[in-house]
Amino acid sequence: MFPKDLTLAPREWTERFFNIAGWTQMPRGGHFAALEEPKLLAEDIRAFFRPLR
Protein backbone atom coordinates (compact mmCIF):
# COMPACT_ATOMS: atom_id res chain seq x y z
CA MET A 1 0.00 0.00 0.00
CA PHE A 2 1.33 3.39 -1.00
CA PRO A 3 0.06 6.31 1.09
CA LYS A 4 -0.93 8.48 -1.90
CA ASP A 5 -2.63 5.72 -3.89
CA LEU A 6 -6.08 6.31 -5.36
CA THR A 7 -7.80 3.79 -3.09
CA LEU A 8 -6.76 2.86 0.42
CA ALA A 9 -8.65 -0.23 1.50
CA PRO A 10 -8.19 -1.46 5.06
CA ARG A 11 -6.32 -4.76 5.28
CA GLU A 12 -9.16 -6.41 7.23
CA TRP A 13 -11.63 -5.62 4.44
CA THR A 14 -9.24 -6.72 1.70
CA GLU A 15 -8.54 -10.06 3.40
CA ARG A 16 -12.25 -10.90 3.34
CA PHE A 17 -12.34 -10.80 -0.46
CA PHE A 18 -8.81 -11.71 -1.56
CA ASN A 19 -6.08 -14.19 -0.62
CA ILE A 20 -3.38 -11.76 0.53
CA ALA A 21 0.11 -13.28 0.30
CA GLY A 22 1.98 -10.12 1.28
CA TRP A 23 1.17 -6.65 2.58
CA THR A 24 3.61 -3.75 2.85
CA GLN A 25 2.80 -0.25 4.02
CA MET A 26 5.18 1.94 2.02
CA PRO A 27 6.51 5.17 3.53
CA ARG A 28 5.94 7.23 0.36
CA GLY A 29 4.65 6.97 -3.20
CA GLY A 30 1.31 6.78 -4.91
CA HIS A 31 -0.67 5.24 -7.74
CA PHE A 32 2.27 5.28 -10.16
CA ALA A 33 4.70 3.64 -7.74
CA ALA A 34 6.98 2.24 -10.45
CA LEU A 35 7.63 5.79 -11.68
CA GLU A 36 7.55 7.57 -8.32
CA GLU A 37 9.46 5.17 -6.08
CA PRO A 38 11.06 2.48 -8.27
CA LYS A 39 13.68 1.43 -5.70
CA LEU A 40 11.08 0.91 -2.96
CA LEU A 41 8.83 -1.09 -5.26
CA ALA A 42 11.68 -3.23 -6.64
CA GLU A 43 12.96 -4.08 -3.16
CA ASP A 44 9.48 -5.04 -2.00
CA ILE A 45 9.02 -7.34 -5.01
CA ARG A 46 12.44 -8.91 -4.40
CA ALA A 47 11.66 -9.42 -0.71
CA PHE A 48 8.37 -11.13 -1.59
CA PHE A 49 9.97 -13.63 -3.98
CA ARG A 50 13.20 -14.22 -2.00
CA PRO A 51 11.79 -17.07 0.15
CA LEU A 52 10.35 -18.77 -2.94
CA ARG A 53 13.70 -19.44 -4.56
C-alpha positions in Angstrom: 0.0 0.0 0.0 1.3 3.4 -1.0 0.1 6.3 1.1 -0.9 8.5 -1.9 -2.6 5.7 -3.9 -6.1 6.3 -5.4 -7.8 3.8 -3.1 -6.8 2.9 0.4 -8.7 -0.2 1.5 -8.2 -1.5 5.1 -6.3 -4.8 5.3 -9.2 -6.4 7.2 -11.6 -5.6 4.4 -9.2 -6.7 1.7 -8.5 -10.1 3.4 -12.3 -10.9 3.3 -12.3 -10.8 -0.5 -8.8 -11.7 -1.6 -6.1 -14.2 -0.6 -3.4 -11.8 0.5 0.1 -13.3 0.3 2.0 -10.1 1.3 1.2 -6.6 2.6 3.6 -3.8 2.8 2.8 -0.2 4.0 5.2 1.9 2.0 6.5 5.2 3.5 5.9 7.2 0.4 4.7 7.0 -3.2 1.3 6.8 -4.9 -0.7 5.2 -7.7 2.3 5.3 -10.2 4.7 3.6 -7.7 7.0 2.2 -10.5 7.6 5.8 -11.7 7.5 7.6 -8.3 9.5 5.2 -6.1 11.1 2.5 -8.3 13.7 1.4 -5.7 11.1 0.9 -3.0 8.8 -1.1 -5.3 11.7 -3.2 -6.6 13.0 -4.1 -3.2 9.5 -5.0 -2.0 9.0 -7.3 -5.0 12.4 -8.9 -4.4 11.7 -9.4 -0.7 8.4 -11.1 -1.6 10.0 -13.6 -4.0 13.2 -14.2 -2.0 11.8 -17.1 0.2 10.3 -18.8 -2.9 13.7 -19.4 -4.6 
